[in-house]
Amino acid sequence: MSKVEEFLTQEEESAIVEAIRLAEKNTSGEIRVHLEKTTSKSPYDRALEVFFELNMNETQLQNGVLFYFAVADKKFAICGDKGINDVVDSNFWDTTKEMMTAQFKQNQYKQGLVDGILMAGEQLKKYFPWQEGDTNELSNEISKG
């Protein structure tokens, strides 16, 4: 699939947004998904650029997570902000990425994303539990470029 608009159906996008809502329900952490057609950079380098373009570095506790996809390239990256990376195991994102890759190899993109988002939410809950007064600092909608 080469077009961002064709990567996920509307129903699949809705399921992913719902997974973000559920994952963020018990944490102050913020999760976003960004899709774009292609990148000339490494997926992680491009994910970092998008992370800053989406102002994800401006969360109060530096606890944003971005799931980035270059659809035509069939490449993705996960990047977390400093507050998260300072407390999670060094292989956490690798473990999440491997689990998602297994789903993607079966063309289960929506399920891979949902599973990765929920896994990230569980980890965020351990280190950044929801507290009275927490607000949703970033949109849950999938961004596209």
C-alpha positions in Angstrom: 0.0 0.0 0.0 1.5 3.3 -0.9 -1.1 5.8 0.1 -1.6 6.9 3.6 -5.4 7.2 3.2 -5.6 3.5 2.2 -3.3 2.2 5.0 -6.2 1.9 7.5 -9.9 1.9 7.1 -12.0 4.4 9.0 -13.1 1.6 11.3 -9.5 0.6 12.0 -8.5 4.2 12.6 -11.4 4.5 15.1 -10.2 1.4 16.9 -6.7 2.8 17.1 -8.0 6.1 18.6 -10.0 4.1 21.1 -6.9 2.1 22.0 -5.1 5.4 22.7 -8.0 6.6 24.8 -8.0 3.3 26.8 -4.2 3.3 27.2 -4.2 6.9 28.5 -7.1 6.3 30.8 -4.9 5.2 33.7 -1.8 7.3 33.0 -0.7 10.9 32.5 1.3 9.7 29.5 0.4 10.8 26.0 0.4 8.6 22.9 0.2 9.6 19.3 0.2 7.8 16.0 1.6 9.5 12.8 1.3 8.1 9.3 3.0 9.4 6.2 3.8 8.0 2.8 7.6 7.7 2.8 10.7 9.1 4.3 14.3 9.6 3.0 15.6 9.4 6.6 15.8 6.5 9.0 12.4 5.9 10.5 13.6 6.8 14.0 15.2 10.1 12.8 12.0 11.0 11.0 10.0 10.0 14.1 12.0 12.4 16.2 11.3 15.2 13.8 7.6 14.5 13.8 7.7 14.2 17.6 8.9 17.8 17.8 6.6 19.0 15.0 3.6 17.7 16.9 4.9 19.4 20.1 5.0 16.1 21.9 8.1 17.4 23.8 5.9 19.9 25.6 4.1 17.6 27.9 4.4 18.5 31.5 6.1 15.2 32.6 8.0 14.6 29.3 6.0 11.4 28.9 4.8 11.4 25.2 5.1 8.3 23.0 5.0 8.5 19.2 4.2 5.5 16.9 5.5 6.6 13.5 4.9 4.9 10.1 6.2 5.4 6.6 3.5 3.5 4.9 5.0 3.0 1.4 8.4 2.1 2.9 6.8 -0.4 5.3 8.9 1.0 8.1 8.1 2.3 11.6 9.6 3.6 14.8 8.5 4.2 18.3 10.0 7.1 20.2 9.4 8.2 23.8 10.2 11.5 25.4 13.0 11.9 28.0 10.8 11.4 31.0 9.8 7.9 29.8 13.2 6.8 28.5 14.7 7.7 31.8 12.5 5.1 33.7 11.6 2.3 31.3 13.9 -0.7 30.6 16.4 0.0 27.9 14.8 -2.7 25.6 11.2 -1.6 26.2 10.7 -0.1 22.8 12.5 -3.0 21.1 10.2 -5.4 22.8 7.1 -3.4 21.8 8.4 -3.1 18.2 9.1 -6.9 17.9 5.5 -7.7 19.1 4.1 -5.2 16.6 6.3 -6.5 13.8 4.9 -10.0 14.3 1.4 -8.7 13.7 2.5 -6.6 10.7 4.1 -9.6 9.0 0.5 -11.1 9.0 -0.8 -7.8 7.5 -2.5 -7.1 10.9 -1.6 -3.4 11.0 -4.5 -2.3 13.1 -4.0 -5.1 15.6 -0.3 -4.5 15.8 -0.9 -0.8 16.5 -3.6 -1.5 19.1 -1.4 -4.0 20.9 1.6 -1.7 20.8 -0.4 1.2 22.1 -2.0 -0.8 24.9 1.4 -2.2 25.8 2.9 1.3 26.0 -0.1 2.4 28.1 0.5 -0.4 30.7 4.2 0.6 31.0 3.2 4.3 31.3 0.7 3.5 34.0 3.6 2.0 36.1 5.7 5.1 36.0 3.2 7.9 35.2 -0.1 6.9 36.9 -3.1 9.1 36.4 -3.6 11.6 39.1 -6.4 14.0 40.0 -6.3 16.9 37.7 -4.5 15.2 34.8 -5.6 16.5 31.4 -5.2 15.1 28.0 -2.4 17.3 26.7 -2.2 15.9 23.1 -4.8 14.9 20.6 -5.6 11.2 20.3 -6.4 11.5 16.6 -4.0 10.0 14.1 -1.9 12.6 12.4 -1.0 12.3 8.7 1.7 13.9 6.7 
